[in-house]
Amino acid sequence: MTATQNPTHAREEFERAESRTAHNYHPLPVVVSHAEGAWMWDVDGRRYLDLLAGYSALNFGHSHPGLIAAAHAQLDQLTLTSRAFVHDRFADFCAALGDLCGKDLVLPMNTGAEAVETAIKVSRKWGYEVKGVPADQAKIIVAAGNFHGRTTTIVGFSDDPDARDGFGPFTPGFVTVPYGDLAAIEAAIDANTVAVLIEPIQGEGGIVIPPDGYLRGIRDLCTQHDVLFAADEIQAGLGRTGKTFACDHEDVVPDIYILGKALGGGIVPVSAIVADRDVLGVLRPGQHGSTFGGNPLACAVGLTVVEMLRTGEHQARAAELGILLRERLETMLGHGVVGVRTRGLWAGVDVDPAIGTGRMVCEALMARGVLAKDTHGSTIRLAPPLVTSSEDLLWGLDQLEAVVSSA
Ligand SMILES: Cc1ncc(COP(=O)(O)O)c(C=O)c1O
């Protein structure tokens, strides 16, 4: 598509969109009309390399042929039954996802926040019915700097003022400890603690990687004190870090996997919690649900995602490209970049505040045909689709270097 074939002007379209939407986002002034693999095109035909991948929801790239084919085929068959009836894609999806996680049972939802809410409800119910915590006394330990979604319960245990302020009163029952601090978790655990809920790597927080041994330590503490380890792998999981789950880096299996984003292949919202029968078995009919959770289209796409992950090919690709990413970013240290954290194909890049804000860097990148997202003022989060070619990745990083070193 070229500008002459499509006379729409991105700027006008952007302003039209902004004028009719709540300003709960501050998007870059780009209006995308189609995309393929790691590339997006705007309404004027300009091409951009996607270094965000829908916050990891597009791990397999835009318009992945296998995922699109699965969605198309399912659209012609059946799209929704509700869970009042069982459909013929449900068993395969739940079995495949359960097997990928090495767990008995799957509870499908739609968005990440719903999956986190589900994990909270299940942990509390498990606490009362299995652990024997007195009614309404259940306590869940969370980490400072967390991001688990936007519902009122979840923002209530966020320490980000933007996410939290003005939305109270909040749900009680959460205790916040510093991220990466095992001793703080141990000190916070008491007889009423039902779960430790953490991100194995904090994504929204700026790709914050905990010290080695942290996840293993949480696993051991949880086992020792009869507490559930609920790992929010919504952004970190499903191939992004070079392994299926970020917990795999420490050979750790949580009690509850919380999954979302890439599980929907960038096509539909698909989330789930996955756990063994002794945990998820606490739910009975009427106690939790979702009209759209586990719908046939979601299951068809989700099953294809799981099948793709089963080969290990995408995880290997993330690991391989991740080496290039880290090496190239490290050359920028001291040249406009003051910090780099990577795991697999995922990076937090702290730009020197002297050269401008993260937002300014992202705007300059956009002008060079690269789309990325800032977080927390001066950090750029890079999460390219795992299908990005090494040439394209390096070209995108050249643009970053040009922006940070010329500012
Ligand atoms: C770790 C984590 N948990 C939960 C969520 C919430 O997911 P959703 O936006 O699909 O509700 C996100 C979204 O960024 C996330 O990164």
The ligand as an ORCA input file, in Angstrom:
! r2SCAN-3c Opt
* xyz 0 1
  C       2.294     -9.299     34.431
  C       0.944     -8.820     33.981
  N      -0.152     -9.265     34.623
  C      -1.384     -8.880     34.248
  C      -1.572     -7.996     33.199
  C      -2.955     -7.569     32.819
  O      -3.329     -8.122     31.599
  P      -4.564     -7.508     30.790
  O      -4.155     -6.162     30.304
  O      -4.797     -8.490     29.676
  O      -5.712     -7.446     31.755
  C      -0.457     -7.510     32.514
  C      -0.607     -6.543     31.413
  O       0.292     -5.854     31.018
  C       0.842     -7.933     32.921
  O       1.943     -7.496     32.304
*
